[in-house]
């Protein structure tokens, strides 16, 4: 199960939408930024920067717990864990392959 610690900010909502769209089960823990809940010792133990969102996945890679912060990292993690919204092939496969001239050594 994934625990999401977030507020109603754009970054917090981005993480929540990723969990929803990827179909991952999670518990939502609202963080009141105006009350300084992101500065408590418990929260700072998860993210020393005191920023939301944070997820804690008790069933992370290899069955080990993992803690992630930063909404972009959470988006990628959710997509990879669910197997959705990420390309199956190499990311830059749409780029044309341009041969690079090799330097001549005399």
N, C-alpha and C positions, 0 to 999 in steps of 0.2 A: 504494500500500500504506500502511496505517495502522500506526504504531508506538504501542503502549500501554505506558506506564510506570505501574505500580501495585503496590500491596501487597494483602495479603489482608484488607483492611478493608472495611467496608460500602460506602464510596465507591468504592474500587478495584474491588470486585466488581460494583457497579452499572454502571460503565463497561464492564467486560468483558461483562456480560450484554447490554448494549445493542448492542455490536458483534456478538455471537453472534446475537441475535434479529433484527437487521437484515440479517444475512447478509453483513456486510462483512469482507473479508479483512484480517487484522491479524497483527502480530508482538507477542508479549507479552514485556515486559522486566520481570521482578520487581524491585521496589525493597525492600531490607531497611531498614526504618525504624529498627530497633534497632541497626543498624550505621552509621546516619547517611548512607546512600546518597542520601537526598533533600537532603543539604547539600553535595554535591560541586559543584565549579565547573561540571561538565558538566550536572548536573541543574538547578542554579540558572540556567543560561543558558536553559533551557526555561521554567522557572517560578521567578522570583525569590523567591516566597513559600516555596518549598521544600515545597509541598503536592502530594500525589498525589490523584487520577490526572492524568496528562497524556497527550494524544494528539498525535502529529505525523502529519499526512496529507500525504504527498508529492504527492498528486493532489487538492488542495483546489479551491475555487472558481476557475474560470478556468484550471485546470491548475497553479496556484501552490501551493506548500507553505503549510500553515496549522498553527499550534500552538494547542491549546486546553487549558485546565485547568478545574477545577470540574466535578464529575460532572453537575450539571444542564445545563450548557452542552454537555457531551459527549453527553448523552442527546438533546437537541434536534438537535445537529449530525448524529448518526447517523440519527435518524428522517428529517430533511430530505434527507440524502444518499441514503438508501436508498429514499425515497418511501413508507415504511411508518410506521404508528403516529401519523401526524399528520393532522389533518382537512384535507380538500381545500378546504372552504369557510371562510368567516370563522370564527374561533375562537368568538366569542360569538354566533353566529347563533341559538343556542337561547334567548337572552334575549328576552323580549317587547319590542317596540318601543313605548315610551311617549312620546307627544308631549310636548315640553317647551314650556310657554307662553313666548311671546316678550314681552319688556318693551315697553310702549307708550311711544313718545316723543311728547310733545305739542309 
